[in-house]
Amino acid sequence: MQRAVILFAHGSRDPLWHLPMQAVAAQVAAADPQVQVACAFLELTTPDLPTAAAQLVAQGAQQLTVVPMFLGVGRHVREDLPVLMDGLRQQHPGVNIVLQAAVGENTQLVALLAKIALEPPL
C-alpha cells in the first residue's frame, strides 16, 4: 500500500514561515523514501488540504496520514479540521485516510520542547 503523509499547518503569507514545515517534510522524506510527503495549509497559502490530498492520490497514494502541525488544539483543530477530513473521505472513498493527533499533544514533542527551553542561551 503506497503511503503518504500530509503535514497540515495554519499557513502564512510570509514565505519564511514555511521553512520549518519544509524542513520537517524533507526529514520525513529522508527517513522513509517510500512515503510521499506534502505540506498543506488551512489558509493564507497553498496548497490547501483537499488539493494536497488529491495530488497525492493522483500519484498513487492509497493511505493518507494527516499530521496537524499545531502546538495548541484550538478551533481550527477541533472544528475546521474534522470538516475537512470528512470532505477528504467523501472525495476519496477508496483511500485509507488517517488523522493523527495534533503534534502539540505528542508527549515526545512536549518533552523535547521542555528540553530545548532548559538549554543554556547561545
QUIHU-V692095 format. One record per backbone hydrogen bond with DSSP energy under -1.0 kcal/mol. NH is the residue of the N-H (numbers start at 1). CO is the residue of the C=O. If there is no record, write none. Layout:
BEGIN
NH	CO
NH	CO
END
This chain:
BEGIN
4	63
5	36
6	65
7	38
8	67
9	40
17	14
19	16
22	18
23	19
24	20
25	21
26	22
27	23
28	24
29	25
30	26
31	27
32	28
35	32
36	3
38	5
40	7
41	47
42	9
43	10
52	48
53	49
54	50
55	51
56	52
57	53
58	54
59	55
60	57
61	56
62	2
63	2
64	96
65	4
66	98
67	6
69	8
70	68
74	72
78	74
79	75
80	75
81	76
83	79
84	80
85	81
86	82
87	83
88	84
89	85
90	86
91	87
92	88
95	92
96	62
98	64
100	66
103	68
104	70
105	102
106	103
110	106
111	107
112	108
113	109
114	110
115	111
116	112
117	113
118	114
119	116
END
